[in-house]
Amino acid sequence: TKLPRPYQEQFLESGCQAPVIFAYLLVAESKLPMDDDAERYSSIAMNIVNDLPDMVKPILQDSRSWPYREAIARYDQTNQAAQYAQQNAAVLLGGTRGIVSLEFVIVHCREPLDWIAKDLLPIAPPGSLLTFYAKCGEIPEFPEVVRSHFGWLQILPCKDPEGGPRGDECLGYLAHLVGRYSDLATFTVFMQADPMDHMHFPYLHQALKMVARGTYSVPFLSLNGARHVRTHTPCLDAVHQAIFGEPMREPVGPYCCAQFIVQDVRIRARSIEFYRNMLQLVDGTVDYDLCFPGKVTRSTHCYGMEFTWHLVFGEDYEPPLRQDDVRLPTPLRAKFGDEHVRRQWNDVVLNPSTPKKIVEKVDYDKVIR
């Protein structure tokens, strides 16, 4: 659909109408839950179909070469589902209050926050809640345009344990899960204070547009673009046992780096005691490290949690790629979030490096079990 018009015309004139038709139908389906211009794309597709020679139409509509009827049926089903969701969002998702709410939880420690006004403000639904967990004692200032956009903007202290290792984002995430367990927003977006290092904002925008329209109902959604390699180490197994009370059954291979959206009912599928136990692993209550016999500066427990958040919220050990996840609505089965409108791909790294985090060297022969 973003192919220049002369090239699209070459497709049509050379008898290759089907790829163009299906491109417009796919974009139309993607836009139904989040935009108002889906019909424009579907109309372009149908106009191309109507202009086909009579002898070609049966080939498109009845042959197995192109799933045309399935595509039309899927578009209609998506349209009906989007309309039903919009009409019933408060009942389906709003709980006893009948209100669908959204909160951004950001764990901050000295990172620049200019991206709040530049990147988050333009895509955050007005009235969303914005909560910072300040790990380094800072109280950042925000312009009035930011403060007035959000339903509230609060900054809560959340310092690392005195003399203990850094709890990184886990300390703030778990402080929120425990402290707000009975008063969670319908959807909570958990983010680090440098989210662009791992996340594509256009992808987050897709999800937020659906939340604003009342068509979003995904219980758990990883927001980052890169994946961890399938991993099973003694350290990770020790953290897994501390969290879940049992050894790992197989390696895990989730999306990396702990930024996600979770629905309140999925959070409450586990007890508050479960999250309190996790919090004690990073707040200094547990005064030893599960992975290293000596003193560490960054919590290896939090690093282990990076591989297990998806398990905490009910996902499989190795969740499918978003592109392959049939549970997701079409606009969220993407990596970048703007594939259907992106015209320049020069900034895309085709072979990205595996995400790494520097941790202390561990001699597992000395680990105390």
Secondary structure as UniProt FT lines:
FT   HELIX           5..13
FT   TURN            14..15
FT   HELIX           17..31
FT   TURN            32..34
FT   HELIX           38..50
FT   TURN            54..56
FT   HELIX           57..62
FT   HELIX           68..93
FT   HELIX           95..97
FT   STRAND          102..108
FT   HELIX           114..115
FT   HELIX           116..120
FT   TURN            121..123
FT   TURN            126..127
FT   STRAND          129..134
FT   HELIX           144..149
FT   STRAND          152..157
FT   TURN            162..163
FT   HELIX           168..179
FT   HELIX           181..183
FT   STRAND          187..192
FT   HELIX           195..197
FT   HELIX           201..213
FT   STRAND          220..222
FT   HELIX           234..244
FT   STRAND          260..263
FT   HELIX           264..267
FT   TURN            268..269
FT   HELIX           272..280
FT   TURN            281..282
FT   HELIX           300..306
FT   TURN            307..308
FT   HELIX           309..312
FT   TURN            313..314
FT   HELIX           322..324
FT   TURN            326..327
FT   HELIX           330..332
FT   TURN            339..341
FT   TURN            346..347
FT   HELIX           364..366
//
